[in-house]
Structures are given as C-alpha cells and as structure tokens.
Amino acid sequence: MSFAFYLISALTVAGGLAAVLLRNIVHCVLALTVAFAGLALLFLQLDAQFAGFAQILIYIGAVAILVIFAILLTRDPQVSQGKGMFSRTWVTGLLIAAAVFAVMGWAVLASAPALPNETSTPSVTVLQIGDALMSRYILPLEILALLLTAAIIGAVIVAMHEKVRSK
C-alpha cells in the first residue's frame, strides 16, 4: 500500500471522527464533507472513476450543500450552542463508531475466505454508464430529479411556516 493511500485514509477517518465528535452542527457537516472527499479519493485511487465522481457530485456537491442550507434555513438564531468544542455525548458516539467499525471489520475478515482468488475487471466504462443513464434510464433519472426537487421545496415551505409560527 502506498503512502498516498495511508494519507487519504487518515484524512477520511479524521473527517468521520470530527463529524461525530464536534459540537457545532455546521462544523460536523463540513467534517462529513471532508470524509466524503476522502472516500471519493479512495475510489479514484482504486480506478473506480464512476464511483469516485458520483461520490463527488452526489455527496459533496448535493447532499452536503443541501444539509448546510437546511441547517442555515431552519436553525433558530437565538438558540445558544452551549460551551465547549465537543458534544457532551462524544464518548457514546465514539463507542458506537468503534462498535460499527469492529462489526464491519469482522464481516470483511470473515468473508475473505469465501471470495474467489481471481477477480475479473468489469468491462463497463464511465462512458457506457453515462450513455445508459442518458438513453435507456432517462425516465427514472428525471423522475428522481423531480422527486428530490419537490422534497427540497417541501422542506423549505415547512421550515418557513415553522419560523412564522414561532414569532
């Protein structure tokens, strides 16, 4: 394994831990974005270009930005954040994260003998996936885009009505 792999892995784990341990929710989302970027870099290093670029476009470009906008639109500015940088329940979060990591590590190690020794490289390229999405699967893609747009508009309307009621 190369030095770059260890560096990217450390960046991803640090971003995930910061997302769990930090107290300020905006900082948590930004740390989660760093973890998403680390995962995208790991995908790209493993020659999984579609998964890496989808990670960048979907998780960093859409989900993280949407969560930040939702937080900024719905947060009450008069609510105090409390003191300290870390959450009061950081130990619980760390224990849950360690337990999930242990179970996932056990599952990977237990499934290793069942995997075949030779793995075939998929012959599907990013261009072929893009052509399939823009030709054969265009209707489900457009329906999903409309559904997500309606969900965002609905969330903004609900947040606006709650702010009006609280005043």
C-alpha positions as CSV (number, residue, x, y, z in Angstrom):
1,M,0.0,0.0,0.0
2,S,1.3,3.4,-0.9
3,F,1.8,6.4,1.3
4,A,-1.0,8.3,-0.6
5,F,-3.4,5.5,0.5
6,Y,-2.5,5.9,4.1
7,L,-2.7,9.7,3.9
8,I,-6.1,9.6,2.3
9,S,-7.4,7.0,4.7
10,A,-6.2,9.1,7.7
11,L,-8.0,12.1,6.2
12,T,-11.2,10.2,5.7
13,V,-11.1,8.7,9.3
14,A,-10.3,12.1,10.8
15,G,-13.2,13.7,8.9
16,G,-15.6,11.0,10.1
17,L,-14.4,11.3,13.7
18,A,-14.7,15.1,13.6
19,A,-18.3,14.7,12.2
20,V,-19.1,12.5,15.2
21,L,-17.3,14.4,17.9
22,L,-17.7,18.1,17.1
23,R,-20.4,20.1,18.9
24,N,-21.3,22.7,16.2
25,I,-23.6,21.2,13.6
26,V,-22.2,23.2,10.7
27,H,-18.7,22.1,11.6
28,C,-20.0,18.5,11.7
29,V,-21.4,18.8,8.2
30,L,-18.1,20.3,6.9
31,A,-16.1,17.5,8.5
32,L,-18.5,15.0,6.9
33,T,-17.8,16.7,3.6
34,V,-14.1,16.1,4.2
35,A,-14.8,12.4,4.9
36,F,-16.9,12.2,1.6
37,A,-14.0,13.8,-0.3
38,G,-11.6,11.2,1.2
39,L,-13.9,8.4,0.1
40,A,-14.0,9.8,-3.4
41,L,-10.2,10.0,-3.5
42,L,-10.1,6.3,-2.3
43,F,-12.5,5.3,-5.1
44,L,-10.4,7.2,-7.7
45,Q,-7.2,5.6,-6.4
46,L,-8.9,2.2,-6.8
47,D,-9.7,3.0,-10.5
48,A,-13.4,3.2,-9.8
49,Q,-13.9,6.5,-11.6
50,F,-17.6,6.4,-11.8
51,A,-18.0,5.7,-8.1
52,G,-15.5,8.4,-7.2
53,F,-17.0,11.1,-9.4
54,A,-20.5,10.1,-8.3
55,Q,-19.3,10.5,-4.7
56,I,-18.1,14.0,-5.5
57,L,-21.2,15.1,-7.4
58,I,-23.8,13.5,-5.3
59,Y,-22.5,13.5,-1.7
60,I,-20.2,16.6,-1.8
61,G,-22.0,18.6,-4.4
62,A,-25.6,17.9,-3.4
63,V,-26.1,16.2,-0.1
64,A,-23.5,18.2,2.0
65,I,-24.5,21.5,0.5
66,L,-28.2,20.7,0.9
67,V,-27.7,19.8,4.6
68,I,-25.8,23.1,5.2
69,F,-28.6,25.1,3.5
70,A,-31.2,23.2,5.5
71,I,-29.4,23.9,8.7
72,L,-29.0,27.6,7.9
73,L,-32.6,27.9,6.8
74,T,-34.2,26.1,9.8
75,R,-31.9,27.0,12.7
76,D,-33.2,29.4,15.3
77,P,-30.6,32.1,15.7
78,Q,-31.5,32.7,19.3
79,V,-30.7,29.1,20.4
80,S,-27.3,29.0,22.2
81,Q,-24.8,26.4,21.1
82,G,-23.5,25.7,24.6
83,K,-19.9,25.8,25.7
84,G,-17.1,23.7,24.5
85,M,-16.0,22.3,21.2
86,F,-17.1,18.7,21.7
87,S,-20.5,17.3,22.3
88,R,-21.4,16.1,25.7
89,T,-22.1,12.6,24.3
90,W,-18.8,12.3,22.4
91,V,-17.8,9.2,24.3
92,T,-21.1,7.5,23.4
93,G,-20.6,8.5,19.7
94,L,-17.0,7.2,19.8
95,L,-18.1,3.9,21.3
96,I,-20.9,3.4,18.7
97,A,-18.5,4.3,15.9
98,A,-15.9,1.8,17.3
99,A,-18.6,-0.9,17.5
100,V,-19.8,-0.4,14.0
101,F,-16.1,-0.4,12.8
102,A,-15.5,-3.7,14.6
103,V,-18.6,-5.4,13.2
104,M,-17.7,-4.2,9.7
105,G,-14.1,-5.4,10.1
106,W,-15.3,-8.8,11.3
107,A,-17.6,-9.1,8.4
108,V,-14.9,-8.3,5.9
109,L,-12.4,-10.7,7.5
110,A,-15.0,-13.5,7.8
111,S,-16.0,-13.1,4.2
112,A,-12.4,-13.2,2.8
113,P,-12.1,-17.0,2.5
114,A,-15.4,-17.2,0.6
115,L,-14.3,-14.8,-2.1
116,P,-12.7,-16.2,-5.3
117,N,-9.0,-15.7,-5.7
118,E,-9.3,-14.2,-9.2
119,T,-11.4,-11.1,-9.7
120,S,-12.4,-10.1,-13.2
121,T,-12.2,-6.4,-14.1
122,P,-15.5,-5.1,-15.2
123,S,-15.6,-4.1,-18.8
124,V,-18.1,-1.3,-18.3
125,T,-16.6,2.2,-18.7
126,V,-17.8,5.5,-17.3
127,L,-18.8,6.5,-20.9
128,Q,-21.1,3.4,-21.2
129,I,-22.7,4.1,-17.8
130,G,-23.3,7.7,-18.9
131,D,-24.8,6.6,-22.2
132,A,-27.1,4.2,-20.4
133,L,-28.3,6.9,-18.0
134,M,-29.0,9.3,-20.8
135,S,-30.7,6.9,-23.1
136,R,-32.3,3.8,-21.6
137,Y,-32.7,5.1,-18.0
138,I,-33.5,8.7,-18.7
139,L,-37.1,8.5,-17.4
140,P,-36.2,7.1,-13.9
141,L,-33.4,9.7,-13.7
142,E,-35.8,12.6,-14.5
143,I,-38.4,11.2,-12.1
144,L,-35.8,11.0,-9.3
145,A,-34.7,14.6,-10.1
146,L,-38.3,15.8,-9.8
147,L,-38.9,13.9,-6.6
148,L,-35.8,15.4,-5.0
149,T,-36.8,18.9,-6.2
150,A,-40.3,18.5,-4.7
151,A,-38.8,17.3,-1.4
152,I,-36.4,20.3,-1.2
153,I,-39.3,22.7,-1.9
154,G,-41.5,21.0,0.7
155,A,-38.7,21.2,3.3
156,V,-38.3,24.9,2.7
157,I,-42.0,25.5,2.9
158,V,-42.3,23.6,6.2
159,A,-39.3,25.5,7.6
160,M,-40.8,28.8,6.6
161,H,-44.2,28.0,8.2
162,E,-42.5,27.0,11.5
163,K,-40.5,30.2,11.7
164,V,-43.7,32.3,11.2
165,R,-45.5,30.4,13.9
166,S,-42.7,30.8,16.4
167,K,-42.6,34.6,16.0
